[in-house]
Amino acid sequence: MSRQRRRGKRQKGRNINGIVVLDKAVGCSSNAALQEVKKIFEANKAGHTGSLDPLATGVLPLCLGEATKVSQFLLDSDKCYRARIRLGIRTDSGDSEGNVIEELTEFHVKRRDVEKALKKFEGEIEQLPPMYSALKVNGVPLYKLARKGLEVERSLRKVSIYHIELLDFADNVIEIEIACSKGTYIRTIADDLGQDLGCGAHIIALRRTQAGAFTEEDCISATELIELKESDGLDTIDQHLIPMDKAVLDLPEVKLPSITASYVKNGQAVLVRHLPEEGLVRMYEEEQFIGIGCIDDDGKVAPRRLIVTVN
């Protein structure tokens, strides 16, 4: 009996699996958003899929339960953003939350100057990660060092800008749309753009509009979730959970009969007809998603990350 009680204490929250695409509020850290959603859903396990700056809003996929096993695929996915950038002021963080380090009161930048400068960012580029970032050096996030007034050497990182477009330009504020690879710092693009234009610049508003397969249309805010829960209960908010396999729909699908799937769930590689020649696949037992597999050297599908569900 005492052993059962101890087990009960360890198991806090519901066994619930799926992805919540949160419309993150401005001023909220990604971890604070994660903890709030975990509490709202009363989930026993949760993880996010890469940080958004407190200044940023928009698409933040959060994984509950077994969905945390696909979080890496969302972390590695491409992203889209809309950003508003003020010209004439440069800050140490690259956004409006930082300290002003340079300011120009008189400068003349035209729309064609901005369009020409933006073209330089298209394709594969190298970025120097900002000091105000979650990137770690010797296990310490850079932003913690930056808050102490320290600056450390960072290595350039290659990222890809698939699309960058000027949407608006008025009163020395520009609005741009960007589609990019993982690890792209939009604040760095803003700072580099300001340097290129010779006037300095920083982000004043940033919204993520897409992360992998998820877009703004999939979003729900924490406020909406709380109101739904208070009025209609947990079952209602559970309807906003997205099946975890949507995060990996770009992987080839492999459907396994129940007997074959049982071998995979026991850690064995199996031979199935019509498999891809290599790479990762998403595996199903009949119609039930059971995890990520990989094609081994023998042409068999082997389990990589298995999903465990409790019925």
C-alpha distance (Angstrom), angle and dihedral (degrees) to the residues before:
residue distance angle dihedral
M1 . . .
S2 3.79 . .
R3 3.81 89.1 .
Q4 3.81 90.0 54.3
R5 3.79 90.6 50.5
R6 3.80 91.2 51.9
R7 3.79 90.3 49.7
G8 3.80 89.6 50.7
K9 3.76 91.9 53.1
R10 3.76 92.3 51.6
Q11 3.81 92.1 49.9
K12 3.80 102.7 71.1
G13 3.78 119.3 172.5
R14 3.78 135.8 3.5
N15 3.78 128.2 -45.4
I16 3.77 94.6 -121.3
N17 3.79 126.1 153.0
G18 3.79 130.1 -161.8
I19 3.79 146.6 74.8
V20 3.78 126.5 -78.8
V21 3.80 113.4 -159.8
L22 3.76 100.6 -150.9
D23 3.78 123.8 -160.0
K24 3.80 93.4 -138.7
A25 3.77 115.6 -140.5
V26 3.80 122.8 -128.2
G27 3.81 115.2 -96.6
C28 3.79 94.1 25.3
S29 3.81 122.2 113.6
S30 3.80 118.3 -130.2
N31 3.80 91.0 -116.4
A32 3.81 92.7 50.5
A33 3.81 88.6 50.1
L34 3.80 90.0 49.9
Q35 3.80 93.7 50.8
E36 3.80 91.6 47.6
V37 3.81 93.2 51.8
K38 3.81 91.5 44.8
K39 3.80 88.4 54.2
I40 3.82 93.5 45.9
F41 3.82 91.9 52.6
E42 3.82 92.0 38.3
A43 3.79 86.8 -132.6
N44 3.79 122.1 172.0
K45 3.81 93.5 -144.6
A46 3.81 135.2 25.9
G47 3.79 140.5 161.9
H48 3.79 137.3 177.5
T49 3.77 128.3 -130.6
G50 3.78 103.2 -129.6
S51 3.78 132.4 -36.0
L52 3.77 130.1 -80.0
D53 3.81 117.3 -158.3
P54 3.83 114.6 -106.4
L55 3.82 87.3 -114.1
A56 3.82 91.1 56.7
T57 3.79 127.5 86.0
G58 3.77 134.0 -170.0
V59 3.78 140.4 50.7
L60 3.80 112.4 29.9
P61 3.82 112.5 158.9
L62 3.81 111.1 -152.5
C63 3.79 121.0 -165.4
L64 3.81 121.4 -142.5
G65 3.79 124.5 -162.9
E66 3.79 115.6 -31.4
A67 3.81 90.4 1.9
T68 3.82 86.9 79.9
K69 3.81 85.0 78.2
V70 3.81 90.5 70.1
S71 3.83 95.5 42.7
Q72 3.81 92.4 100.4
F73 3.80 90.2 61.8
L74 3.80 90.1 56.3
L75 3.80 90.8 45.7
D76 3.80 88.5 55.5
S77 3.81 95.1 44.8
D78 3.81 128.3 107.9
K79 3.80 118.9 -97.7
C80 3.82 138.8 -152.8
Y81 3.81 127.0 -151.3
R82 3.78 143.4 179.5
A83 3.78 114.0 -148.7
R84 3.79 136.0 -175.0
I85 3.80 113.1 -150.9
R86 3.79 127.5 -169.2
L87 3.78 116.3 -146.9
G88 3.79 123.2 -145.6
I89 3.80 99.4 41.2
R90 3.78 127.9 78.8
T91 3.82 121.6 -166.4
D92 3.79 132.2 -166.7
S93 3.82 91.5 -117.4
G94 3.80 97.9 41.1
D95 3.82 91.2 -118.7
S96 3.79 140.3 72.1
E97 3.81 92.6 -90.6
G98 3.82 91.8 68.0
N99 3.79 133.4 80.5
V100 3.80 118.7 -88.8
I101 3.80 110.2 -109.8
E102 3.82 100.1 169.0
E103 3.79 133.4 19.4
L104 3.79 132.8 -179.5
T105 3.78 120.3 -166.0
E106 3.79 96.1 -175.2
F107 3.79 122.7 44.5
H108 3.78 136.0 125.8
V109 3.79 118.8 -139.1
K110 3.79 120.5 166.0
R111 3.79 129.7 -157.2
R112 3.80 92.1 -107.7
D113 3.83 89.4 53.7
V114 3.80 90.2 56.1
E115 3.82 93.4 45.7
K116 3.80 90.8 50.0
A117 3.81 92.4 48.4
L118 3.81 93.0 48.0
K119 3.80 91.4 56.7
K120 3.81 88.8 65.4
F121 3.80 89.3 66.9
E122 3.80 96.1 56.4
G123 3.81 118.0 109.8
E124 3.78 126.4 9.0
I125 3.80 112.3 -11.1
E126 3.80 137.7 168.7
Q127 3.79 120.8 -118.2
L128 3.77 132.3 -169.2
P129 3.83 105.9 -138.7
P130 3.82 110.8 -121.0
M131 3.79 119.7 -112.6
Y132 3.79 87.8 -123.4
S133 3.80 94.8 68.1
A134 3.81 138.6 103.0
L135 3.81 91.4 -115.1
K136 3.80 109.3 124.7
V137 3.81 129.0 -132.2
N138 3.81 113.6 -168.9
G139 3.79 88.1 -13.5
V140 3.82 95.0 -54.1
P141 3.84 120.7 111.7
L142 3.78 111.1 -119.4
Y143 3.81 92.9 -127.9
K144 3.81 90.4 63.0
L145 3.79 90.1 55.7
A146 3.81 91.1 44.7
R147 3.80 91.2 54.2
K148 3.82 87.7 57.4
G149 3.77 89.9 53.4
L150 3.80 92.8 -106.7
E151 3.79 126.4 137.3
V152 3.79 122.7 -166.1
E153 3.76 133.0 -170.1
R154 3.80 114.0 -89.2
S155 3.77 130.5 -170.3
L156 3.78 123.4 -122.7
R157 3.80 113.6 -106.3
K158 3.78 127.4 -153.1
V159 3.80 116.8 -127.0
S160 3.79 133.2 167.1
I161 3.80 125.7 -124.5
Y162 3.80 106.4 -161.3
H163 3.79 96.3 178.6
I164 3.80 135.3 4.3
E165 3.79 122.0 175.2
L166 3.78 136.6 175.3
L167 3.82 108.3 -126.6
D168 3.79 100.8 174.1
F169 3.81 141.8 -1.5
A170 3.81 122.8 -171.3
D171 3.82 136.4 137.0
N172 3.82 91.6 3.6
V173 3.82 91.4 -58.1
I174 3.78 118.8 115.1
E175 3.79 129.0 -167.6
I176 3.78 119.3 -152.2
E177 3.78 137.7 -179.7
I178 3.80 119.2 -143.3
A179 3.81 134.5 -172.4
C180 3.78 111.1 -169.0
S181 3.79 148.6 154.7
K182 3.78 125.2 -93.5
G183 3.79 117.0 -73.3
T184 3.81 95.5 32.8
Y185 3.80 113.8 144.8
I186 3.79 109.6 -146.5
R187 3.82 89.6 -169.7
T188 3.80 88.5 59.6
I189 3.80 90.7 51.0
A190 3.81 89.2 52.1
D191 3.81 92.5 48.3
D192 3.81 93.2 45.7
L193 3.81 90.3 47.2
G194 3.80 90.8 53.3
Q195 3.79 90.9 50.0
D196 3.79 91.0 49.3
L197 3.81 91.3 50.7
G198 3.80 89.9 47.4
C199 3.78 95.7 -125.8
G200 3.79 107.1 82.7
A201 3.81 125.2 -118.6
H202 3.78 143.6 -160.0
I203 3.81 139.9 -170.6
I204 3.80 115.7 -96.2
A205 3.83 97.4 172.6
L206 3.78 132.9 13.9
R207 3.78 130.4 -177.4
R208 3.79 127.0 -179.0
T209 3.80 107.8 -142.6
Q210 3.81 99.5 179.5
A211 3.81 139.9 18.7
G212 3.78 114.1 -176.8
A213 3.81 108.8 -54.7
F214 3.82 93.3 -10.9
T215 3.80 125.4 93.0
E216 3.80 139.1 175.4
E217 3.82 88.7 -85.6
D218 3.82 88.7 67.0
C219 3.81 93.0 52.1
I220 3.77 130.3 112.5
S221 3.80 125.7 175.9
A222 3.80 126.6 -125.8
T223 3.81 88.9 -118.2
E224 3.81 91.2 56.0
L225 3.81 91.3 48.3
I226 3.81 91.9 51.1
E227 3.81 92.3 48.8
L228 3.82 91.9 48.4
K229 3.80 92.1 48.1
E230 3.80 92.9 48.9
S231 3.80 93.1 48.3
D232 3.81 102.9 36.3
G233 3.81 108.9 10.9
L234 3.78 137.4 -123.4
D235 3.81 95.5 -48.7
T236 3.80 89.8 64.8
I237 3.78 96.3 52.2
D238 3.81 90.3 43.7
Q239 3.80 86.5 66.1
H240 3.81 87.3 68.1
L241 3.81 91.7 61.6
I242 3.79 111.2 108.9
P243 3.84 118.1 -144.8
M244 3.80 109.3 -99.4
D245 3.80 94.9 -127.0
K246 3.82 89.8 70.1
A247 3.82 86.1 76.5
V248 3.82 90.3 64.1
L249 3.80 103.3 34.6
D250 3.80 89.2 125.0
L251 3.82 89.1 68.4
P252 3.83 118.4 87.9
E253 3.80 114.6 -96.7
V254 3.81 121.2 -120.6
K255 3.81 118.3 -171.7
L256 3.79 116.6 -159.2
P257 3.81 129.7 -164.9
S258 3.81 112.2 -119.4
I259 3.82 94.1 -104.5
T260 3.81 92.3 50.5
A261 3.80 90.8 44.4
S262 3.81 90.3 54.3
Y263 3.81 89.8 61.1
V264 3.81 90.8 49.8
K265 3.81 91.2 49.4
N266 3.79 87.5 54.0
G267 3.79 90.1 56.6
Q268 3.80 99.6 -99.2
A269 3.79 127.8 133.8
V270 3.81 114.9 -124.9
L271 3.78 135.8 -163.0
V272 3.79 114.0 -122.6
R273 3.79 130.2 174.5
H274 3.82 121.0 -106.1
L275 3.80 96.5 19.1
P276 3.82 120.7 160.8
E277 3.79 114.5 -104.0
E278 3.79 94.0 -115.7
G279 3.78 146.7 -14.3
L280 3.76 136.0 53.5
V281 3.80 126.6 -35.0
R282 3.80 136.4 -173.0
M283 3.79 111.3 -120.9
Y284 3.79 129.9 -147.6
E285 3.79 132.0 -171.2
E286 3.77 96.4 -142.6
E287 3.86 97.8 -51.0
Q288 3.84 97.8 -21.1
F289 3.80 117.3 101.5
I290 3.81 108.3 -127.7
G291 3.80 102.7 172.8
I292 3.77 148.9 -86.6
G293 3.79 122.3 -39.4
C294 3.78 135.0 -176.9
I295 3.78 132.6 -145.9
D296 3.81 109.7 -115.4
D297 3.80 129.7 -152.1
D298 3.81 91.1 -88.8
G299 3.78 92.2 57.3
K300 3.80 92.5 -107.5
V301 3.80 126.8 128.6
A302 3.80 112.7 -115.6
P303 3.82 127.0 -170.9
R304 3.81 116.0 -101.2
R305 3.84 104.3 166.5
L306 3.79 116.8 5.9
I307 3.79 123.3 -159.0
V308 3.80 115.1 -135.3
T309 3.79 115.1 -160.0
V310 3.78 126.8 -178.1
N311 3.78 114.9 -146.7
